[in-house]
């Protein structure tokens, strides 16, 4: 069985977009991490979340997500749902390639 696809979600600010994408929408246990070049080299895809990031060896896609910082709860839920839709679509795409 081939290994599971590995996606690195990258965001410059700690506003929750990459944590939503990485942690299956549940963001309470997620913590921001620095980009490790060795881990980035292993990634099947590196996705930025709509922010300008530096120090990333490559960017395979940018989702252009709105920043949830300071937004009312209903807007954060809309962003969360957009993340969920994009993650599911990416997962389907990557699994189809395996």
N, C-alpha and C positions, 0 to 999 in steps of 0.2 A: 504494500500500500504506500503510495507516495506521501511525503510529509505534507502537513497542513500548510496552506498558503500563509505567508508571514507579511503583514502590512504594518508599516510604521506611519502613524498619524502625527503630524507635526504642526504646532502652533506656537507663535512667539509669546503670547501672553497667556496667563493662567486664568482663562475665562471659561473653560469647560468644554470647548468644542472637541479637542483631541481626546479628552478624557471620556466624553460621551461616545465617540467613535470606538475607542479602544476597549472600553469596559462594558460593551453591550447595552449602552444607554444608562446603566446604573453607575453614577459617578461618585458616590459617597466614598468608596475605598480607593479610588484612583488618585494618584499623586503625579505631579509633573516630573519629568526626568530630563536630564541633559542628553543630547544626541551623542551616542557612542559610534564612532565611524565603523567599528567592526560589526556592530549590530546593523547599522544602515546598509553595509555591504551585503548582508544576508537577506535583506528585505526583498520580497517579490515586487512590492510597490511602496513608494514613499508618496504620501498624500499630504499636501498642506491644506489648511482649513479655511483659507481666505485671508491670510495675513502674510506679510512680507517676512521671510525667515532667512537668516544668514547661517553659513556653516553647514549646510546640508549638501552632501556629495552629489545628489541628483534629486529632481522632483519629477515624479511621473504623472502628477495631476494636481490641480488645485480646485477644491470644491466651492470656493467663493462664499463660504457661509457667513452670515451676519454675526457680529460680536454680541454674545448674550449679556455682556457686562452692563449692569445698570438697567436692564430691560425688565418690564413687568413680567410676572410669572406666566401669563398667557403667551407672551412672545417667546419666552425661553422654551415653553412646551412646543411651540411651532418649530423652533430651531432644532429641538430634540427630535421631533418627528421627521424633519428633513434629514438629519444625520442618520436616523434609523433607516430611512428609505435608501439613502446613498450607500450605507454599509451593506445592506441586503443585496443591492444591485452589484456592488463590487464583489461580494462573496460569491454570488451566483456566477459572475464572470470568471473569477479565479478558479472556482471548482470545475467549471466547464473545460478549462484548459488542462486539467489534471487527467 
